[in-house]
Amino acid sequence: MSHLKLVVNNKLQWDAMLEEIYLRIAFIHKQMEQYEDPADLYRFQGEIRALRSLTKLRDKVNNG
């Protein structure tokens, strides 16, 4: 966990990571608009859930 603290507590790195995560989420939302198959939609939802969990990484690393 100490290696992760270096990333999540460095404002420039953390902000860059969040920006990338939010860009990927926006891209997935656009993909979801183009698909109708429930299996694809569930997969996209899973990807978004995984990316959103990364946005909570700072709290998890710092608060245990």
Sine and cosine of phi, psi and omega as CSV:
sin_phi,cos_phi,sin_psi,cos_psi,sin_omega,cos_omega
0.00,0.00,-0.45,0.89,-0.05,-1.00
-0.90,0.44,-0.52,0.86,0.05,-1.00
-0.94,0.35,-0.57,0.82,0.04,-1.00
-0.93,0.36,-0.54,0.84,0.01,-1.00
-0.87,0.49,-0.54,0.84,0.02,-1.00
-0.89,0.46,-0.57,0.82,-0.02,-1.00
-0.99,0.14,-0.76,0.65,-0.12,-0.99
-0.95,0.31,-0.37,0.93,0.00,-1.00
-0.99,-0.15,0.01,1.00,0.10,-0.99
-1.00,-0.09,0.94,-0.34,-0.13,-0.99
-0.84,0.55,-0.69,0.72,-0.01,-1.00
-0.89,0.45,-0.71,0.70,0.00,-1.00
-0.92,0.39,-0.68,0.73,-0.02,-1.00
-0.90,0.44,-0.70,0.71,0.01,-1.00
-0.90,0.44,-0.62,0.79,0.04,-1.00
-0.91,0.41,-0.64,0.77,0.02,-1.00
-0.91,0.41,-0.70,0.72,0.02,-1.00
-0.89,0.46,-0.65,0.76,0.03,-1.00
-0.86,0.50,-0.70,0.71,0.03,-1.00
-0.90,0.44,-0.67,0.74,0.01,-1.00
-0.88,0.48,-0.73,0.69,-0.02,-1.00
-0.92,0.40,-0.56,0.83,0.09,-1.00
-0.90,0.43,-0.66,0.75,0.02,-1.00
-0.92,0.40,-0.63,0.78,0.04,-1.00
-0.89,0.45,-0.68,0.73,0.03,-1.00
-0.88,0.47,-0.65,0.76,0.02,-1.00
-0.90,0.44,-0.67,0.75,0.01,-1.00
-0.90,0.43,-0.64,0.77,0.06,-1.00
-0.86,0.51,-0.66,0.75,0.04,-1.00
-0.90,0.44,-0.64,0.77,0.03,-1.00
-0.90,0.43,-0.64,0.77,-0.02,-1.00
-0.87,0.49,-0.54,0.84,0.00,-1.00
-0.92,0.40,-0.36,0.93,-0.09,-1.00
-0.99,-0.13,-0.13,0.99,-0.07,-1.00
-0.92,-0.40,0.54,-0.84,0.03,-1.00
-0.88,-0.48,-0.33,0.94,-0.04,-1.00
-0.92,0.39,0.82,-0.57,-0.02,-1.00
-0.83,0.56,-0.58,0.81,0.00,-1.00
-0.89,0.46,-0.65,0.76,0.05,-1.00
-0.91,0.42,-0.69,0.73,-0.01,-1.00
-0.89,0.45,-0.64,0.77,0.04,-1.00
-0.90,0.44,-0.63,0.78,0.02,-1.00
-0.90,0.43,-0.69,0.72,0.03,-1.00
-0.89,0.45,-0.65,0.76,0.04,-1.00
-0.88,0.48,-0.64,0.77,0.04,-1.00
-0.90,0.43,-0.64,0.77,0.04,-1.00
-0.89,0.46,-0.69,0.72,0.00,-1.00
-0.91,0.42,-0.65,0.76,0.02,-1.00
-0.87,0.49,-0.68,0.73,0.01,-1.00
-0.90,0.43,-0.68,0.73,0.01,-1.00
-0.91,0.41,-0.66,0.75,0.01,-1.00
-0.91,0.42,-0.53,0.85,0.04,-1.00
-0.91,0.41,-0.50,0.86,0.05,-1.00
-0.93,0.37,-0.47,0.88,0.02,-1.00
-0.93,0.35,-0.31,0.95,0.01,-1.00
-0.99,-0.11,0.07,1.00,-0.07,-1.00
-0.88,0.48,-0.62,0.78,-0.03,-1.00
-0.85,0.52,-0.74,0.68,0.00,-1.00
-0.90,0.44,-0.66,0.75,-0.02,-1.00
-0.91,0.43,-0.68,0.73,-0.03,-1.00
-0.93,0.36,-0.68,0.73,-0.08,-1.00
-0.98,0.18,-0.45,0.89,-0.07,-1.00
-0.94,-0.34,0.03,1.00,0.09,-1.00
0.98,0.19,0.00,0.00,0.00,0.00
